[in-house]
Amino acid sequence: MPGTVKAFENFNVEEDCKELRASMKGLGTNEAKIINILGKRNLEQRLEISARYKTMFGKDLIGELKSELSSNFLRLCTNLLLTIPEFLAKEMKRAMKGGGTDEIALIEILVGLDNKGIQDLRHAYKLMFKNEVERDVVGETSGSFKKLAGSLLQGKRDESEEIDVQLAKEDAEELFNAGINRFGTDESRFNSILVSRSYRHLKMVFAEYKRRVKHELELDLNELLRWRRNNLAVQRTTDVTNAIINAEPRTNNQIASEDIEKSIKTEMTGDIELGFLSVVKKIKNCPTYFAEELYKSMKGLGTDDDQLIRIIVWRSEIDLVEIKGAFQSLYAKSLSEFIKDDTSGDFRTLLLLIVG
């Protein structure tokens, strides 16, 4: 899947280092030069610049930027100089710092990584913060959300391309019986299936689940109609007969729209609803999931700058092209237009350069 940031063809690491040094030397800062370099080099080139800068000038580039820049523009620039595991480890730490926990950030990172990505995150977190990320997450979360986060942090999902049709049907039945077919919800069964099965397998599970729920609701509807018709035979009320006939298409439409997401919204609340919905949406369509998260970061009053920076930096060389397309389809407005309306200054300029 293509990203928006590509390797700069005429890359010259020493020239870039000199340009960056000149942009921060003396009175004032040439932000345009910083933007032009950091926004037009891919991650591999930016990391090479950071390492060579220290060799050439004996100073840490991130430290230099911190002394010259501020606010969101500073955060964006410095995050562009970290490896993805380092950046996401830093985001995990930020999400658990202070009086509250940013569950949106935690789950977004955990569902967005494959098994190798999870292991790289764990390794980077331990190197940077001298502690296990799992220990911190468990200490900062609670209940079913803690179990879900802990399971995702194992990085043990089946990543094969094989599908067991019979197992998919059994998993769908198990999800049905753990949720809408019982009083209360057995969230542990959702956790077990949604965290361990492969993406391809789960897409079939979701399709089977929808068929299973549709079948059950149709049985309930037929039973209701049978009861009503028996009563009508006694009442012989034409108005009631017409009301039933008119009500059937609406009920069938409701049946057709029932799926795993709707069931999670019906059966769960709070952080665990957020967690399982994120897992399902990411599995169904990754670019659409991140497009929706970007929209949430900018809709309404204020902007969640942490989330905006996280997704743009993280996905810029992975699938930001597809995310942009999904965003346009969902909201009839480009991602760039939203960013223009919700950000300002050098921060906006660099974001737009990355987004392309």
C-alpha positions as CSV (number, residue, x, y, z in Angstrom):
1,M,0.0,0.0,0.0
2,P,1.5,3.3,-1.0
3,G,2.4,6.2,1.2
4,T,2.6,9.9,0.4
5,V,6.2,10.3,1.4
6,K,8.9,9.0,-1.0
7,A,12.6,8.9,-1.0
8,F,14.1,12.2,-2.2
9,E,15.9,11.5,-5.5
10,N,18.7,14.0,-5.2
11,F,19.4,13.3,-1.5
12,N,22.6,14.6,-0.1
13,V,22.8,14.0,3.6
14,E,25.7,16.5,4.2
15,E,24.0,19.3,2.3
16,D,20.8,18.7,4.3
17,C,22.7,18.9,7.5
18,K,24.3,22.1,6.6
19,E,21.0,23.6,5.5
20,L,19.4,22.6,8.8
21,R,22.3,24.0,10.8
22,A,22.1,27.3,8.9
23,S,18.4,27.5,9.4
24,M,18.9,27.5,13.2
25,K,22.1,29.5,13.5
26,G,22.1,33.1,14.7
27,L,19.0,35.2,15.4
28,G,15.7,33.8,14.2
29,T,14.9,30.4,12.6
30,N,14.2,29.7,9.0
31,E,11.2,27.4,9.4
32,A,10.7,27.1,5.7
33,K,14.1,25.3,5.2
34,I,13.3,22.9,8.0
35,I,9.9,22.2,6.5
36,N,11.3,21.7,3.0
37,I,13.9,19.1,4.3
38,L,11.9,17.2,6.8
39,G,8.7,17.1,4.7
40,K,10.4,15.9,1.6
41,R,12.7,13.1,2.9
42,N,11.5,9.6,3.8
43,L,12.1,8.1,7.2
44,E,15.3,6.3,6.2
45,Q,16.7,9.6,4.9
46,R,15.6,11.6,7.9
47,L,17.3,9.1,10.3
48,E,20.5,9.4,8.3
49,I,20.3,13.2,8.6
50,S,19.8,12.9,12.3
51,A,22.8,10.6,12.7
52,R,25.1,12.6,10.4
53,Y,24.1,15.9,12.0
54,K,25.6,14.7,15.3
55,T,28.8,13.6,13.6
56,M,29.2,16.9,11.7
57,F,28.3,19.4,14.5
58,G,28.6,17.5,17.7
59,K,25.0,18.3,18.6
60,D,21.8,16.3,18.7
61,L,19.4,17.5,15.9
62,I,16.3,16.9,18.0
63,G,17.8,18.9,20.8
64,E,18.6,21.7,18.4
65,L,15.0,21.8,17.1
66,K,13.7,21.9,20.7
67,S,15.7,25.0,21.4
68,E,14.4,26.7,18.3
69,L,10.8,25.6,17.7
70,S,7.7,25.2,19.9
71,S,4.2,23.8,20.2
72,N,2.7,21.4,17.6
73,F,5.3,22.3,14.9
74,L,8.1,21.2,17.3
75,R,6.3,17.9,18.1
76,L,5.7,17.1,14.5
77,C,9.4,17.8,13.5
78,T,10.9,15.8,16.3
79,N,8.5,12.9,15.8
80,L,9.6,12.7,12.2
81,L,13.1,12.0,13.4
82,L,12.2,8.8,15.3
83,T,11.8,5.3,14.1
84,I,8.1,4.1,14.0
85,P,8.6,1.8,17.0
86,E,10.2,4.7,19.0
87,F,7.5,7.1,17.9
88,L,4.7,4.7,18.9
89,A,6.4,3.8,22.2
90,K,6.6,7.5,23.0
91,E,2.9,7.8,22.1
92,M,2.0,4.9,24.4
93,K,3.9,6.5,27.2
94,R,2.2,9.9,26.6
95,A,-1.2,8.1,26.6
96,M,-0.6,6.8,30.1
97,K,1.0,9.9,31.6
98,G,-0.7,12.2,34.1
99,G,-4.1,12.0,35.6
100,G,-6.0,10.1,32.9
101,T,-5.4,7.5,30.2
102,D,-5.9,8.2,26.5
103,E,-7.6,4.9,25.6
104,I,-8.1,6.1,22.0
105,A,-4.4,6.3,21.4
106,L,-3.7,3.0,23.1
107,I,-6.2,1.0,21.1
108,E,-5.4,2.8,17.8
109,I,-1.8,1.8,18.1
110,L,-2.4,-1.8,19.2
111,V,-4.9,-2.6,16.5
112,G,-2.8,-0.8,13.8
113,L,0.2,-3.1,14.3
114,D,0.9,-6.6,13.0
115,N,2.7,-9.2,15.2
116,K,6.2,-7.9,14.3
117,G,5.1,-4.3,14.9
118,I,3.9,-5.3,18.4
119,Q,7.2,-6.9,19.2
120,D,9.2,-3.9,17.9
121,L,7.0,-1.6,20.0
122,R,7.7,-3.7,23.1
123,H,11.4,-3.7,22.5
124,A,11.5,0.1,21.8
125,Y,9.4,0.9,24.9
126,K,11.7,-1.1,27.2
127,L,14.8,0.6,25.8
128,M,13.3,4.0,26.1
129,F,11.5,3.8,29.4
130,K,13.2,0.9,31.2
131,N,9.9,-0.9,31.8
132,E,7.7,-3.4,30.0
133,V,4.9,-1.7,28.1
134,E,2.5,-4.5,29.1
135,R,3.1,-3.8,32.8
136,D,2.3,-0.1,32.3
137,V,-0.8,-0.7,30.2
138,V,-2.2,-3.2,32.8
139,G,-1.5,-0.7,35.6
140,E,-3.3,2.1,33.8
141,T,-6.4,0.4,32.5
142,S,-9.0,-1.8,34.0
143,G,-11.7,-4.4,33.4
144,S,-12.4,-5.9,30.0
145,F,-10.4,-3.1,28.2
146,K,-7.3,-4.1,30.2
147,K,-7.8,-7.7,29.1
148,L,-8.2,-6.7,25.4
149,A,-5.1,-4.4,25.5
150,G,-3.1,-7.1,27.2
151,S,-4.1,-9.7,24.6
152,L,-3.2,-7.4,21.7
153,L,0.2,-6.7,23.3
154,Q,1.1,-10.4,23.0
155,G,1.3,-10.1,19.2
156,K,0.2,-13.6,18.7
157,R,-2.5,-13.2,16.0
158,D,-2.7,-15.9,13.3
159,E,-1.3,-14.2,10.2
160,S,-1.9,-17.0,7.7
161,E,-4.0,-16.6,4.6
162,E,-5.9,-19.9,5.1
163,I,-9.6,-19.9,5.9
164,D,-11.4,-22.7,7.7
165,V,-15.0,-22.3,6.6
166,Q,-16.4,-24.6,9.2
167,L,-14.4,-22.8,12.0
168,A,-15.6,-19.4,10.7
169,K,-19.2,-20.6,11.1
170,E,-18.4,-21.9,14.6
171,D,-16.8,-18.6,15.5
172,A,-19.8,-16.7,14.3
173,E,-22.1,-18.9,16.3
174,E,-19.9,-18.4,19.4
175,L,-20.0,-14.6,19.0
176,F,-23.8,-14.8,18.5
177,N,-24.2,-16.8,21.7
178,A,-21.8,-14.6,23.6
179,G,-23.7,-11.4,22.7
180,I,-27.2,-10.8,21.5
181,N,-28.4,-14.4,22.2
182,R,-27.9,-14.2,25.9
183,F,-28.6,-11.9,28.9
184,G,-25.4,-9.9,29.4
185,T,-22.3,-10.2,27.2
186,D,-19.5,-12.7,27.5
187,E,-16.7,-10.3,26.5
188,S,-14.0,-12.9,27.0
189,R,-15.3,-14.9,24.0
190,F,-15.2,-11.8,21.8
191,N,-11.7,-11.1,23.0
192,S,-10.5,-14.7,22.3
193,I,-11.8,-14.7,18.7
194,L,-11.2,-11.1,17.6
195,V,-7.6,-11.0,18.9
196,S,-6.3,-14.5,17.8
197,R,-7.9,-15.2,14.4
198,S,-6.4,-14.0,11.1
199,Y,-7.8,-10.9,9.4
200,R,-8.9,-13.0,6.4
201,H,-10.6,-15.6,8.6
202,L,-12.4,-12.9,10.6
203,K,-13.8,-11.2,7.5
204,M,-15.6,-14.5,6.8
205,V,-16.6,-14.8,10.4
206,F,-18.3,-11.3,10.2
207,A,-20.1,-12.4,7.0
208,E,-21.3,-15.6,8.7
209,Y,-22.3,-13.6,11.8
210,K,-24.5,-11.3,9.8
211,R,-26.2,-14.3,8.1
212,R,-26.7,-16.0,11.6
213,V,-28.3,-12.9,13.1
214,K,-30.4,-12.3,10.0
215,H,-31.7,-15.8,10.2
216,E,-32.6,-15.5,13.9
217,L,-34.4,-12.2,13.4
218,E,-36.4,-13.6,10.5
219,L,-37.5,-16.5,12.7
220,D,-38.6,-14.0,15.4
221,L,-40.4,-11.9,12.8
222,N,-42.2,-14.8,11.3
223,E,-43.3,-15.9,14.8
224,L,-44.6,-12.4,15.6
225,L,-46.5,-12.2,12.3
226,R,-48.0,-15.6,12.9
227,W,-49.2,-14.5,16.3
228,R,-50.6,-11.3,15.0
229,R,-52.4,-13.0,12.1
230,N,-54.1,-15.4,14.5
231,N,-55.3,-12.5,16.6
232,L,-56.5,-10.7,13.4
233,A,-58.6,-13.7,12.5
234,V,-60.5,-13.0,15.7
235,Q,-60.4,-9.2,15.6
236,R,-61.1,-8.9,11.8
237,T,-59.6,-5.4,11.9
238,T,-58.6,-4.1,8.5
239,D,-56.6,-1.2,9.9
240,V,-54.5,-3.5,12.0
241,T,-53.9,-5.8,9.0
242,N,-52.7,-2.9,6.9
243,A,-50.4,-1.7,9.7
244,I,-48.7,-5.1,9.8
245,I,-48.3,-5.3,6.1
246,N,-46.8,-1.8,6.1
247,A,-44.5,-2.6,9.0
248,E,-42.8,-5.7,7.4
249,P,-40.5,-3.9,4.9
250,R,-39.1,-1.6,7.7
251,T,-38.4,-4.7,9.9
252,N,-36.7,-6.5,7.1
253,N,-34.5,-3.4,6.5
254,Q,-33.5,-3.5,10.1
255,I,-32.6,-7.2,9.8
256,A,-30.5,-6.5,6.7
257,S,-28.4,-3.8,8.5
258,E,-27.5,-6.0,11.5
259,D,-23.8,-6.9,11.7
260,I,-21.0,-7.4,14.2
261,E,-20.4,-3.6,14.7
262,K,-24.1,-2.9,15.4
263,S,-24.1,-5.8,17.9
264,I,-21.1,-4.5,19.7
265,K,-22.7,-1.0,19.9
266,T,-25.9,-2.6,21.3
267,E,-24.2,-5.0,23.8
268,M,-21.3,-3.0,25.1
269,T,-20.4,0.5,26.4
270,G,-17.4,2.6,27.2
271,D,-13.8,1.7,26.6
272,I,-14.5,-1.9,25.7
273,E,-17.0,-0.9,23.1
274,L,-14.4,1.5,21.7
275,G,-11.8,-1.3,21.8
276,F,-13.8,-4.0,20.0
277,L,-15.2,-1.6,17.5
278,S,-11.6,-0.5,16.6
279,V,-10.5,-4.1,16.2
280,V,-13.4,-4.9,13.9
281,K,-13.2,-1.7,11.8
282,K,-9.4,-2.1,11.3
283,I,-10.0,-5.7,10.1
284,K,-12.8,-4.8,7.8
285,N,-11.0,-1.9,6.1
286,C,-7.8,-0.4,7.4
287,P,-7.8,2.9,5.3
288,T,-11.4,3.6,6.2
289,Y,-10.7,3.0,9.9
290,F,-7.8,5.6,9.9
291,A,-9.9,8.0,7.8
292,E,-12.6,7.9,10.4
293,E,-10.1,8.4,13.2
294,L,-8.6,11.4,11.4
295,Y,-12.1,12.9,11.0
296,K,-12.7,12.5,14.7
297,S,-9.5,14.2,15.5
298,M,-10.7,17.4,13.7
299,K,-14.5,17.5,13.9
300,G,-16.2,19.8,16.3
301,L,-14.6,22.5,18.4
302,G,-10.8,22.0,18.9
303,T,-8.4,19.5,17.3
304,D,-6.9,16.4,18.9
305,D,-3.4,17.3,17.7
306,D,-1.8,14.2,19.2
307,Q,-4.1,11.9,17.2
308,L,-3.7,14.0,14.0
309,I,0.2,13.9,14.3
310,R,0.2,10.2,15.2
311,I,-1.8,9.0,12.2
312,I,-0.1,11.3,9.6
313,V,3.5,10.5,10.8
314,W,2.8,6.8,11.3
315,R,0.9,6.1,8.0
316,S,2.8,8.5,5.7
317,E,4.9,5.7,4.2
318,I,2.4,2.9,4.6
319,D,-1.1,3.7,3.3
320,L,-1.8,7.4,3.6
321,V,-2.8,7.5,-0.1
322,E,-5.6,5.0,0.5
323,I,-6.6,6.8,3.7
324,K,-6.9,10.1,1.8
325,G,-9.1,8.3,-0.8
326,A,-11.3,6.8,2.0
327,F,-11.6,10.2,3.7
328,Q,-12.7,11.9,0.5
329,S,-15.3,9.2,-0.1
330,L,-16.7,9.3,3.5
331,Y,-16.8,13.1,4.0
332,A,-17.0,14.6,0.4
333,K,-14.1,16.8,1.4
334,S,-10.4,16.2,1.1
335,L,-8.1,15.5,4.1
336,S,-6.0,18.5,3.1
337,E,-9.0,20.8,3.2
338,F,-9.9,19.6,6.7
339,I,-6.3,20.1,7.8
340,K,-6.3,23.6,6.3
341,D,-9.4,24.5,8.3
342,D,-8.3,23.0,11.6
343,T,-4.6,23.9,11.9
344,S,-2.4,26.9,11.3
345,G,1.1,28.2,10.6
346,D,4.2,26.1,10.1
347,F,2.5,23.1,11.7
348,R,-0.2,23.2,8.9
349,T,2.4,23.8,6.2
350,L,4.4,20.7,7.2
351,L,1.3,18.5,7.6
352,L,0.1,19.4,4.2
353,L,3.5,18.7,2.6
354,I,3.4,15.2,4.2
355,V,-0.2,14.5,3.2
356,G,0.6,15.6,-0.4
